[in-house]
Structures are given as structure tokens and as C-alpha cells.
Amino acid sequence: MMVDEPLQGQKQGSLFGKLAVVIVLLILGVALFGEKGVVRMVKLMRERENLAMQVQNLKDENDRLKHQIEALRSDQRYLEQLARKELGMVREDELVYQFRPAKEPPVAELSGGDSEH
């Protein structure tokens, strides 16, 4: 019966080894994919970078709007230019010429050749 004892020890050792591998794999899985895992941290870092870019874009937009507000309050030329462009306003003594768009030429004229060939 002495022969069976080493086999039992080998079985217990291999079971312990398998259990250790499973535990290590579980720990790695949690470390990589858990709530505070590496994958989540990488996603959060990317999201943080995107949000930082959005914040910078909004700051730039705010600066642009502040300059525009200041120009509207103090620059009469800018105000007049904006009224002409956005609202189509003109002064009382000005004449406005409006040109109709030219009609599109027939397709044969566009090709530059006879359609009979």
C-alpha cells in the first residue's frame, strides 16, 4: 500500500496547482476588467481627455463671443456690417441692385458638341 501514498500526494499537488492558477486568473481578470481595472481606467482617461478638449473649445467660444459682444457695444462699423449682412439692411439713400441668377443652359450647350454624333 505504500505505492498509493505518493500518487495521492501528486494528485493533491496537481489540484493545488490548478487551484492556484484559477485564483491567479481570477485576480488578473478583476485587475483588468473590474470596476477599478486597467481597461476601465484607460476608458476614463480617454473620456477625461475628450472632456478637457470640450472645455477648451467652450472657453475659446466664450472668448470669441465676448469679443463679439464688445464689438457690438462699441464698434459702429462692425454693427453696421452685421446689420447689412445678417438682416439685409440698407441706408435710406442707397439703391439696392438685385440680380437674378442666369438660367441654366440646355444640356447640349454644356457638352460643347452636337448630340447627333
Secondary structure, DSSP 4 states (H G I P E B T S, - for coil): -TTHHHHHHHHHHHHHHHHHHHHHHHHHHHHHHSTTSHHHHHHHHHHHHHHHHHHHHHHHHHHHHHHHHHHHHH-HHHHHHHHHHHH----TT------PPPPPPPHHHHHTS-S--
